[in-house]
Amino acid sequence: MEQRINPPTMMTVREIARTGLLSEHALRLMLKAGKLPVIYIGKKALINYDKLCAELQSLESDVSKQELPTWY
């Protein structure tokens, strides 16, 4: 029985920005800082959308576990 592996969803910065996940500016800053799962084809950056969503989801769960400071 042959098992197929789905290829990753690769998208450009502008395509991901159009989804509303993050702004184009924020994506470009993260790209420059080396914080995105990316492959370069020439000068074009292709970002693994599935991994990006998973990383953002894990960050969200980490933040929700932290206690908020009490302000008086």
Biopython code that builds the backbone (N, CA, C, O; Angstrom):
import numpy as np
from Bio.PDB.StructureBuilder import StructureBuilder

atoms = [
    (1, "MET", "N", (0.845, -1.171, 0.000)),
    (1, "MET", "CA", (0.000, 0.000, 0.000)),
    (1, "MET", "C", (0.891, 1.235, 0.000)),
    (1, "MET", "O", (1.744, 1.393, 0.873)),
    (2, "GLU", "N", (0.697, 2.079, -0.951)),
    (2, "GLU", "CA", (1.511, 3.283, -1.092)),
    (2, "GLU", "C", (0.873, 4.443, -0.330)),
    (2, "GLU", "O", (-0.321, 4.714, -0.455)),
    (3, "GLN", "N", (1.695, 5.110, 0.452)),
    (3, "GLN", "CA", (1.200, 6.244, 1.233)),
    (3, "GLN", "C", (1.747, 7.525, 0.617)),
    (3, "GLN", "O", (2.954, 7.658, 0.414)),
    (4, "ARG", "N", (0.863, 8.455, 0.325)),
    (4, "ARG", "CA", (1.271, 9.721, -0.291)),
    (4, "ARG", "C", (1.464, 10.793, 0.762)),
    (4, "ARG", "O", (0.701, 10.899, 1.722)),
    (5, "ILE", "N", (2.489, 11.575, 0.559)),
    (5, "ILE", "CA", (2.767, 12.704, 1.439)),
    (5, "ILE", "C", (2.369, 13.971, 0.683)),
    (5, "ILE", "O", (2.801, 14.198, -0.447)),
    (6, "ASN", "N", (1.544, 14.784, 1.325)),
    (6, "ASN", "CA", (1.118, 16.033, 0.692)),
    (6, "ASN", "C", (2.268, 17.033, 0.686)),
    (6, "ASN", "O", (2.940, 17.210, 1.701)),
    (7, "PRO", "N", (2.499, 17.685, -0.449)),
    (7, "PRO", "CA", (3.557, 18.708, -0.480)),
    (7, "PRO", "C", (3.145, 19.915, 0.362)),
    (7, "PRO", "O", (1.953, 20.189, 0.501)),
    (8, "PRO", "N", (4.108, 20.635, 0.922)),
    (8, "PRO", "CA", (3.776, 21.803, 1.741)),
    (8, "PRO", "C", (3.179, 22.926, 0.890)),
    (8, "PRO", "O", (3.466, 23.039, -0.302)),
    (9, "THR", "N", (2.357, 23.740, 1.516)),
    (9, "THR", "CA", (1.774, 24.893, 0.850)),
    (9, "THR", "C", (2.771, 26.042, 0.932)),
    (9, "THR", "O", (2.997, 26.607, 2.002)),
    (10, "MET", "N", (3.360, 26.379, -0.203)),
    (10, "MET", "CA", (4.339, 27.459, -0.253)),
    (10, "MET", "C", (3.664, 28.698, -0.833)),
    (10, "MET", "O", (3.014, 28.630, -1.876)),
    (11, "MET", "N", (3.823, 29.832, -0.149)),
    (11, "MET", "CA", (3.181, 31.067, -0.573)),
    (11, "MET", "C", (4.174, 32.222, -0.467)),
    (11, "MET", "O", (5.121, 32.177, 0.319)),
    (12, "THR", "N", (3.937, 33.256, -1.274)),
    (12, "THR", "CA", (4.764, 34.453, -1.211)),
    (12, "THR", "C", (4.309, 35.327, -0.036)),
    (12, "THR", "O", (3.261, 35.083, 0.561)),
    (13, "VAL", "N", (5.092, 36.322, 0.277)),
    (13, "VAL", "CA", (4.754, 37.255, 1.361)),
    (13, "VAL", "C", (3.411, 37.914, 1.076)),
    (13, "VAL", "O", (2.562, 38.003, 1.963)),
    (14, "ARG", "N", (3.218, 38.367, -0.132)),
    (14, "ARG", "CA", (1.979, 39.062, -0.486)),
    (14, "ARG", "C", (0.768, 38.134, -0.395)),
    (14, "ARG", "O", (-0.300, 38.555, 0.051)),
    (15, "GLU", "N", (0.923, 36.881, -0.810)),
    (15, "GLU", "CA", (-0.192, 35.930, -0.740)),
    (15, "GLU", "C", (-0.601, 35.661, 0.706)),
    (15, "GLU", "O", (-1.790, 35.589, 1.015)),
    (16, "ILE", "N", (0.383, 35.515, 1.588)),
    (16, "ILE", "CA", (0.066, 35.284, 3.002)),
    (16, "ILE", "C", (-0.577, 36.533, 3.610)),
    (16, "ILE", "O", (-1.501, 36.424, 4.416)),
    (17, "ALA", "N", (-0.095, 37.705, 3.230)),
    (17, "ALA", "CA", (-0.687, 38.947, 3.743)),
    (17, "ALA", "C", (-2.150, 39.062, 3.317)),
    (17, "ALA", "O", (-2.974, 39.581, 4.070)),
    (18, "ARG", "N", (-2.472, 38.588, 2.133)),
    (18, "ARG", "CA", (-3.863, 38.649, 1.654)),
    (18, "ARG", "C", (-4.786, 37.731, 2.445)),
    (18, "ARG", "O", (-5.997, 37.953, 2.461)),
    (19, "THR", "N", (-4.243, 36.697, 3.108)),
    (19, "THR", "CA", (-5.088, 35.825, 3.926)),
    (19, "THR", "C", (-5.530, 36.517, 5.203)),
    (19, "THR", "O", (-6.511, 36.108, 5.824)),
    (20, "GLY", "N", (-4.807, 37.576, 5.604)),
    (20, "GLY", "CA", (-5.143, 38.299, 6.818)),
    (20, "GLY", "C", (-4.448, 37.750, 8.048)),
    (20, "GLY", "O", (-4.715, 38.205, 9.160)),
    (21, "LEU", "N", (-3.561, 36.784, 7.871)),
    (21, "LEU", "CA", (-2.839, 36.187, 8.988)),
    (21, "LEU", "C", (-1.905, 37.202, 9.643)),
    (21, "LEU", "O", (-1.949, 37.396, 10.858)),
    (22, "LEU", "N", (-1.071, 37.842, 8.850)),
    (22, "LEU", "CA", (-0.159, 38.902, 9.291)),
    (22, "LEU", "C", (-0.064, 39.935, 8.183)),
    (22, "LEU", "O", (-0.358, 39.644, 7.024)),
    (23, "SER", "N", (0.345, 41.139, 8.543)),
    (23, "SER", "CA", (0.493, 42.169, 7.523)),
    (23, "SER", "C", (1.755, 41.902, 6.702)),
    (23, "SER", "O", (2.664, 41.198, 7.143)),
    (24, "GLU", "N", (1.789, 42.473, 5.510)),
    (24, "GLU", "CA", (2.948, 42.310, 4.636)),
    (24, "GLU", "C", (4.207, 42.872, 5.300)),
    (24, "GLU", "O", (5.288, 42.294, 5.191)),
    (25, "HIS", "N", (4.052, 43.999, 5.986)),
    (25, "HIS", "CA", (5.192, 44.627, 6.665)),
    (25, "HIS", "C", (5.738, 43.708, 7.759)),
    (25, "HIS", "O", (6.950, 43.519, 7.866)),
    (26, "ALA", "N", (4.841, 43.134, 8.573)),
    (26, "ALA", "CA", (5.266, 42.235, 9.650)),
    (26, "ALA", "C", (5.962, 40.996, 9.082)),
    (26, "ALA", "O", (6.965, 40.536, 9.628)),
    (27, "LEU", "N", (5.428, 40.465, 7.994)),
    (27, "LEU", "CA", (6.043, 39.296, 7.354)),
    (27, "LEU", "C", (7.440, 39.620, 6.839)),
    (27, "LEU", "O", (8.366, 38.823, 6.989)),
    (28, "ARG", "N", (7.584, 40.792, 6.232)),
    (28, "ARG", "CA", (8.905, 41.168, 5.700)),
    (28, "ARG", "C", (9.915, 41.390, 6.824)),
    (28, "ARG", "O", (11.091, 41.061, 6.670)),
    (29, "LEU", "N", (9.470, 41.947, 7.956)),
    (29, "LEU", "CA", (10.364, 42.110, 9.108)),
    (29, "LEU", "C", (10.799, 40.748, 9.657)),
    (29, "LEU", "O", (11.969, 40.548, 9.982)),
    (30, "MET", "N", (9.854, 39.821, 9.757)),
    (30, "MET", "CA", (10.177, 38.480, 10.233)),
    (30, "MET", "C", (11.092, 37.753, 9.257)),
    (30, "MET", "O", (11.972, 36.996, 9.668)),
    (31, "LEU", "N", (10.885, 37.980, 7.984)),
    (31, "LEU", "CA", (11.719, 37.380, 6.949)),
    (31, "LEU", "C", (13.151, 37.878, 7.058)),
    (31, "LEU", "O", (14.101, 37.100, 6.969)),
    (32, "LYS", "N", (13.295, 39.181, 7.252)),
    (32, "LYS", "CA", (14.620, 39.778, 7.381)),
    (32, "LYS", "C", (15.333, 39.290, 8.636)),
    (32, "LYS", "O", (16.555, 39.137, 8.638)),
    (33, "ALA", "N", (14.572, 39.043, 9.708)),
    (33, "ALA", "CA", (15.144, 38.566, 10.964)),
    (33, "ALA", "C", (15.426, 37.061, 10.940)),
    (33, "ALA", "O", (16.033, 36.526, 11.868)),
    (34, "GLY", "N", (14.986, 36.380, 9.880)),
    (34, "GLY", "CA", (15.234, 34.945, 9.762)),
    (34, "GLY", "C", (14.315, 34.094, 10.616)),
    (34, "GLY", "O", (14.707, 33.008, 11.044)),
    (35, "LYS", "N", (13.101, 34.560, 10.875)),
    (35, "LYS", "CA", (12.174, 33.847, 11.753)),
    (35, "LYS", "C", (11.060, 33.123, 11.004)),
    (35, "LYS", "O", (10.086, 32.694, 11.623)),
    (36, "LEU", "N", (11.183, 32.980, 9.691)),
    (36, "LEU", "CA", (10.146, 32.315, 8.911)),
    (36, "LEU", "C", (10.695, 31.069, 8.226)),
    (36, "LEU", "O", (11.859, 31.040, 7.828)),
    (37, "PRO", "N", (9.852, 30.026, 8.087)),
    (37, "PRO", "CA", (10.256, 28.844, 7.328)),
    (37, "PRO", "C", (10.192, 29.169, 5.835)),
    (37, "PRO", "O", (9.116, 29.124, 5.240)),
    (38, "VAL", "N", (11.329, 29.493, 5.229)),
    (38, "VAL", "CA", (11.348, 30.065, 3.884)),
    (38, "VAL", "C", (12.348, 29.352, 2.981)),
    (38, "VAL", "O", (13.363, 28.822, 3.432)),
    (39, "ILE", "N", (12.025, 29.360, 1.697)),
    (39, "ILE", "CA", (12.934, 28.905, 0.636)),
    (39, "ILE", "C", (13.009, 30.050, -0.357)),
    (39, "ILE", "O", (11.989, 30.645, -0.702)),
    (40, "TYR", "N", (14.213, 30.360, -0.817)),
    (40, "TYR", "CA", (14.378, 31.418, -1.810)),
    (40, "TYR", "C", (14.522, 30.799, -3.199)),
    (40, "TYR", "O", (15.300, 29.866, -3.402)),
    (41, "ILE", "N", (13.763, 31.331, -4.138)),
    (41, "ILE", "CA", (13.887, 31.002, -5.546)),
    (41, "ILE", "C", (14.325, 32.302, -6.209)),
    (41, "ILE", "O", (13.500, 33.163, -6.513)),
    (42, "GLY", "N", (15.618, 32.435, -6.429)),
    (42, "GLY", "CA", (16.149, 33.714, -6.882)),
    (42, "GLY", "C", (16.002, 34.714, -5.743)),
    (42, "GLY", "O", (16.501, 34.483, -4.642)),
    (43, "LYS", "N", (15.325, 35.814, -6.004)),
    (43, "LYS", "CA", (15.065, 36.812, -4.958)),
    (43, "LYS", "C", (13.707, 36.617, -4.291)),
    (43, "LYS", "O", (13.420, 37.243, -3.271)),
    (44, "LYS", "N", (12.876, 35.758, -4.858)),
    (44, "LYS", "CA", (11.524, 35.545, -4.330)),
    (44, "LYS", "C", (11.559, 34.589, -3.144)),
    (44, "LYS", "O", (12.162, 33.518, -3.211)),
    (45, "ALA", "N", (10.909, 34.990, -2.067)),
    (45, "ALA", "CA", (10.829, 34.167, -0.864)),
    (45, "ALA", "C", (9.509, 33.398, -0.881)),
    (45, "ALA", "O", (8.439, 33.992, -1.012)),
    (46, "LEU", "N", (9.594, 32.072, -0.749)),
    (46, "LEU", "CA", (8.411, 31.230, -0.625)),
    (46, "LEU", "C", (8.361, 30.694, 0.798)),
    (46, "LEU", "O", (9.285, 30.021, 1.257)),
    (47, "ILE", "N", (7.274, 31.001, 1.486)),
    (47, "ILE", "CA", (7.127, 30.663, 2.896)),
    (47, "ILE", "C", (6.222, 29.445, 3.022)),
    (47, "ILE", "O", (5.187, 29.356, 2.362)),
    (48, "ASN", "N", (6.625, 28.508, 3.879)),
    (48, "ASN", "CA", (5.810, 27.331, 4.151)),
    (48, "ASN", "C", (4.641, 27.776, 5.038)),
    (48, "ASN", "O", (4.811, 28.000, 6.237)),
    (49, "TYR", "N", (3.475, 27.900, 4.445)),
    (49, "TYR", "CA", (2.297, 28.425, 5.128)),
    (49, "TYR", "C", (1.859, 27.530, 6.278)),
    (49, "TYR", "O", (1.467, 28.022, 7.337)),
    (50, "ASP", "N", (1.923, 26.212, 6.075)),
    (50, "ASP", "CA", (1.486, 25.274, 7.112)),
    (50, "ASP", "C", (2.362, 25.382, 8.359)),
    (50, "ASP", "O", (1.849, 25.397, 9.478)),
    (51, "LYS", "N", (3.681, 25.457, 8.172)),
    (51, "LYS", "CA", (4.599, 25.585, 9.313)),
    (51, "LYS", "C", (4.432, 26.933, 10.004)),
    (51, "LYS", "O", (4.504, 27.017, 11.230)),
    (52, "LEU", "N", (4.210, 27.984, 9.223)),
    (52, "LEU", "CA", (4.004, 29.313, 9.803)),
    (52, "LEU", "C", (2.772, 29.309, 10.702)),
    (52, "LEU", "O", (2.812, 29.833, 11.816)),
    (53, "CYS", "N", (1.685, 28.724, 10.226)),
    (53, "CYS", "CA", (0.457, 28.652, 11.030)),
    (53, "CYS", "C", (0.686, 27.841, 12.298)),
    (53, "CYS", "O", (0.191, 28.208, 13.364)),
    (54, "ALA", "N", (1.432, 26.740, 12.195)),
    (54, "ALA", "CA", (1.712, 25.907, 13.366)),
    (54, "ALA", "C", (2.562, 26.667, 14.385)),
    (54, "ALA", "O", (2.308, 26.583, 15.586)),
    (55, "GLU", "N", (3.558, 27.402, 13.917)),
    (55, "GLU", "CA", (4.408, 28.174, 14.823)),
    (55, "GLU", "C", (3.613, 29.272, 15.518)),
    (55, "GLU", "O", (3.777, 29.489, 16.718)),
    (56, "LEU", "N", (2.758, 29.964, 14.779)),
    (56, "LEU", "CA", (1.940, 31.017, 15.387)),
    (56, "LEU", "C", (0.961, 30.420, 16.395)),
    (56, "LEU", "O", (0.689, 31.025, 17.432)),
    (57, "GLN", "N", (0.434, 29.241, 16.094)),
    (57, "GLN", "CA", (-0.493, 28.569, 17.010)),
    (57, "GLN", "C", (0.223, 28.191, 18.303)),
    (57, "GLN", "O", (-0.345, 28.330, 19.386)),
    (58, "SER", "N", (1.467, 27.712, 18.203)),
    (58, "SER", "CA", (2.213, 27.341, 19.409)),
    (58, "SER", "C", (2.554, 28.574, 20.239)),
    (58, "SER", "O", (2.546, 28.515, 21.468)),
    (59, "LEU", "N", (2.853, 29.689, 19.575)),
    (59, "LEU", "CA", (3.114, 30.938, 20.301)),
    (59, "LEU", "C", (1.871, 31.389, 21.053)),
    (59, "LEU", "O", (1.953, 31.868, 22.184)),
    (60, "GLU", "N", (0.724, 31.231, 20.411)),
    (60, "GLU", "CA", (-0.537, 31.638, 21.029)),
    (60, "GLU", "C", (-0.810, 30.810, 22.276)),
    (60, "GLU", "O", (-1.262, 31.346, 23.288)),
    (61, "SER", "N", (-0.543, 29.512, 22.216)),
    (61, "SER", "CA", (-0.795, 28.666, 23.387)),
    (61, "SER", "C", (0.200, 28.971, 24.498)),
    (61, "SER", "O", (-0.153, 28.886, 25.674)),
    (62, "ASP", "N", (1.446, 29.327, 24.151)),
    (62, "ASP", "CA", (2.442, 29.695, 25.165)),
    (62, "ASP", "C", (2.033, 30.976, 25.884)),
    (62, "ASP", "O", (2.189, 31.082, 27.101)),
    (63, "VAL", "N", (1.516, 31.937, 25.146)),
    (63, "VAL", "CA", (1.112, 33.217, 25.736)),
    (63, "VAL", "C", (-0.110, 33.036, 26.624)),
    (63, "VAL", "O", (-0.217, 33.679, 27.669)),
    (64, "SER", "N", (-1.033, 32.170, 26.220)),
    (64, "SER", "CA", (-2.253, 31.984, 27.004)),
    (64, "SER", "C", (-1.975, 31.283, 28.336)),
    (64, "SER", "O", (-2.786, 31.385, 29.257)),
    (65, "LYS", "N", (-0.842, 30.570, 28.460)),
    (65, "LYS", "CA", (-0.503, 29.892, 29.706)),
    (65, "LYS", "C", (0.126, 30.836, 30.724)),
    (65, "LYS", "O", (0.159, 30.529, 31.916)),
    (66, "GLN", "N", (0.624, 31.975, 30.265)),
    (66, "GLN", "CA", (1.273, 32.916, 31.166)),
    (66, "GLN", "C", (0.231, 33.672, 31.980)),
    (66, "GLN", "O", (-0.869, 33.960, 31.509)),
    (67, "GLU", "N", (0.611, 33.983, 33.217)),
    (67, "GLU", "CA", (-0.274, 34.771, 34.058)),
    (67, "GLU", "C", (-0.119, 36.242, 33.705)),
    (67, "GLU", "O", (0.988, 36.723, 33.466)),
    (68, "LEU", "N", (-1.213, 36.929, 33.676)),
    (68, "LEU", "CA", (-1.193, 38.360, 33.406)),
    (68, "LEU", "C", (-0.875, 39.107, 34.687)),
    (68, "LEU", "O", (-1.355, 38.727, 35.755)),
    (69, "PRO", "N", (-0.073, 40.168, 34.603)),
    (69, "PRO", "CA", (0.240, 40.937, 35.820)),
    (69, "PRO", "C", (-0.998, 41.678, 36.319)),
    (69, "PRO", "O", (-1.862, 42.082, 35.540)),
    (70, "THR", "N", (-1.056, 41.839, 37.608)),
    (70, "THR", "CA", (-2.158, 42.575, 38.212)),
    (70, "THR", "C", (-1.744, 44.031, 38.320)),
    (70, "THR", "O", (-0.717, 44.353, 38.916)),
    (71, "TRP", "N", (-2.542, 44.896, 37.744)),
    (71, "TRP", "CA", (-2.255, 46.329, 37.770)),
    (71, "TRP", "C", (-3.187, 47.005, 38.760)),
    (71, "TRP", "O", (-4.403, 46.813, 38.721)),
    (72, "TYR", "N", (-2.614, 47.784, 39.629)),
    (72, "TYR", "CA", (-3.412, 48.507, 40.630)),
    (72, "TYR", "C", (-3.382, 49.971, 40.375)),
    (72, "TYR", "O", (-3.997, 50.740, 41.114)),
]
sb = StructureBuilder()
sb.init_structure("model")
sb.init_model(0)
sb.init_chain("A")
sb.init_seg("    ")
for serial, (resi, resn, name, xyz) in enumerate(atoms, 1):
    if name == "N":
        sb.init_residue(resn, " ", resi, " ")
    sb.init_atom(name, np.array(xyz, "f"), 0.0, 1.0, " ", f" {name:<3s}", serial, name[0])
structure = sb.get_structure()
